[in-house]
Amino acid sequence: MGWKKWLIILIFLLSGCSSSPDFKVYEGKPLSIAVIGEPPEVREENITFSEVTFEDLNNLKKLDHDAVFITEENLKEASAGNYEETYLNSDIPFFFLEAWSHIPFTERESEMDQNWKWSPGKSFAVGILSSGEDDSLNSWGYSLYNDEKTDETVDEVFSRIFTTIEELNH
C-alpha cells in the first residue's frame, strides 16, 4: 500500500476516535432567569439573566422570572439562611449550581458543606419545584458528560436546564 492510502486510513481512524458528542443548544422560547451570584456565560442568546439578592426572594412574584439560579459561591448562605419555605412554596423552579442534592436547601437541619458540593459521579446541578399538590417536591439532577467539568459539558448542562424550565412553563 502506498503512503497516501495509509494516510487516508490514519485520518479516518483518528477522526472516528476523536469525535465528541453532539451537544444540543437550547433553541426554545426566550427565558428570563434570576441569578443570585454571577450570571453564567452560556451559548444561548435567548436567555436573559438578572442578578438578584436573597432579599429579593421575598418578592418572587414581582421578579417575573422563569427560574432562579443560585451559584456555587452562594450555596452556603442559600442553605443556612432559612429560605426553605421560599424554595418549597415557589411557583418557579430553583436551580442550585454545583450542588448534587437539594437536601441542604429544603431541610432546615441540613447545611451546605463540602459533602454536598459537586464531585465526579454526582449531579453537577439540582433543581426543585413544589408541585403544589399534596406538598410533594419535584426535583431534577443534571450530571456532566463523562463526569468531566469542561466549558462544553457545563454548557450542555445549562441547555438541559433551560429545556426543563421551558417544559415547566407550558
Buried (B, 14 or more C-beta within 10 A) or exposed (E): EEEEEEEEEEEEEEEEEEEEEEBEBBEBEEBBBBBBBEBBEBBBEEBEBBEBEBEBBEEBEEBEBBBBBBBBEBBBBBBEBEBBEBBBEBEBBBBBBBBBBBBBBBEEEBBBEEEBBBEEEBBBBBBBBBEEEEEEEEBBBBBBBEEEBEEEBBBBBBBBBBBBBBEBEE
